[in-house]
Amino acid sequence: MIERQDFKKNVQPILDWIDFYFQNIENLPVKSQVKPKEIYDEIPTTAPKTAEEWQVILNDLTDTILPGITHWQHPNYHAYFTANSSIESLYGEFITSAIAAQCMIWETSPAAAELEERMMDWFKDLMNIPREWEGTIQDTASTSTLVAILTAREWKTDFKSNEYGVPNNLRVYCSTQTHSSIEKGVKIAGMGSRNVVKIDVDEHFAMRVDLLEKAIEEDLANDKIPTCVVVALGTTGTVAMDPLKEVAALCQRHQIWLHIDAAFVGSAFILPEYHHFLEGIELSDSFTFNPHKWLFTNFDCSIYMVKNADLLINTFEILPEYLKTKTRGQVNDYRDWGIQLGRRFRALKLWFVFRGMGVEAMQEKLRFHIQLNTTFADFIQNSKDFELILPPFLCFSCFRFKPKNESNLDSLNKLNEEFLQMLNQRGKVFLSHTKINGQYVLRMVIAQTYVEEKHLEIAINELREVAQLIANKS
Ligand SMILES: Cc1ncc(COP(=O)(O)O)c(C=O)c1O
């Protein structure tokens, strides 16, 4: 057991290990190659009775744990959406762990509450979000969306669902492309997944407002209560943008809660050239995005903003005697702004990122990712072996392997599945896939904090080589 005064004496091997990791990350396979239970079987079946040497523990970390890690901070991580981080964020997280404050209410760490409040001001300013909005940091976008759905439920039922239970006719609308967290949120909120109305999308995979309007009107005619619409700014599969402004006007007309899920794309809204995507936010009710996806702040950090924080607090507030304080009403007690009581001091790492990098460098990095993606899409477009499936958007491209002599859908799907498996097994890059109109397609996300042009070249070479290997086989 290490005494606190001996922290510095013992920390060097840990710092050395982290440094070793960063120096070697690019030589490790991006996607872990282990088989199920391989790691589990290597870990002793019982806990050690006495302390072990740090060097022994760190050796096991290298030999046993590291092979089972998929390296989300590898510059050639291009799968799903990134969960990027930065050294600045790591420093913040390090100190957060040292302080290890539990920030449930203002009095349990006033600085945590007030720094969180100020971070929200910074985002509002950078993203051009109306000043009267207020916000908080949740763990994930799934939680933020659940919080929005619960607040919508209470607002629409005059705060009676919390007291008496949930009616079974509260409807929630989203497109067929939106993230599974919406249906999950509705289930957890006790509203019933059958009350999720999935609205069809247009040729750009964006929600069709005419169909949304029709669904709402049909529901109204059938004694259903339209409660919440979730628009996606950046769907998970294809990064499609729902038409916020039009949906917002419709929600206003029908008094429906409008929640904006911009989990991944939201980071781009610190760039003035993308502010137009948030037109309509003034008519909306809540908004979430994850700095832990594309804003250099390590998991977990999800921003949740609301137009009317009173509705949020009325939904979650419970005041047992032991939590009554004299400062209530003057300060933000964030345990009333979400689900859990205990809260981590997440604002610190954001503050470190903002101050350690500066907004201009953050903006520059986002723009660089977008520029790299344009270069990548140009390569795909000009290649005889691949085809772009969607126009490149921000740091995202969607494409597939398409040899000249192959046009059968099933064969192409199989070929692309095989292509992706071979590509990822080689360990130099990691991409993921989705299906679009029955086509198995590959997704390329270029959003890792430390990605450089040379990494894009590695990715392009890998694509070329795997295409050649497959061609040689046939
Ligand atoms: C559009 C969208 N919404 C929500 C989520 C869920 O995010 P989280 O993992 O923070 O819950 C994701 C995850 O990728 C997403 O793409």
The ligand as a MOL file (V3000), in Angstrom:
LIG
                    3D

  0  0  0     0  0            999 V3000
M  V30 BEGIN CTAB
M  V30 COUNTS 16 16 0 0 0
M  V30 BEGIN ATOM
M  V30 1 C -26.1170 9.8860 -32.9800 0
M  V30 2 C -25.7490 9.1980 -31.7060 0
M  V30 3 N -26.4940 9.3900 -30.6140 0
M  V30 4 C -26.2020 8.7950 -29.4580 0
M  V30 5 C -25.1220 7.9680 -29.3240 0
M  V30 6 C -24.8350 7.3220 -28.0150 0
M  V30 7 O -23.6990 7.9190 -27.4550 0
M  V30 8 P -23.1810 7.4830 -26.0110 0
M  V30 9 O -22.2540 6.3450 -26.2100 0
M  V30 10 O -22.4930 8.7210 -25.4990 0
M  V30 11 O -24.3630 7.1220 -25.2010 0
M  V30 12 C -24.3140 7.7190 -30.4320 0
M  V30 13 C -23.1410 6.8270 -30.3430 0
M  V30 14 O -22.3610 6.6850 -31.2310 0
M  V30 15 C -24.6370 8.3570 -31.6580 0
M  V30 16 O -23.9120 8.1280 -32.7520 0
M  V30 END ATOM
M  V30 BEGIN BOND
M  V30 1 1 1 2
M  V30 2 1 2 3
M  V30 3 2 2 15
M  V30 4 2 3 4
M  V30 5 1 4 5
M  V30 6 1 5 6
M  V30 7 2 5 12
M  V30 8 1 6 7
M  V30 9 1 7 8
M  V30 10 2 8 9
M  V30 11 1 8 10
M  V30 12 1 8 11
M  V30 13 1 12 13
M  V30 14 1 12 15
M  V30 15 2 13 14
M  V30 16 1 15 16
M  V30 END BOND
M  V30 END CTAB
M  END
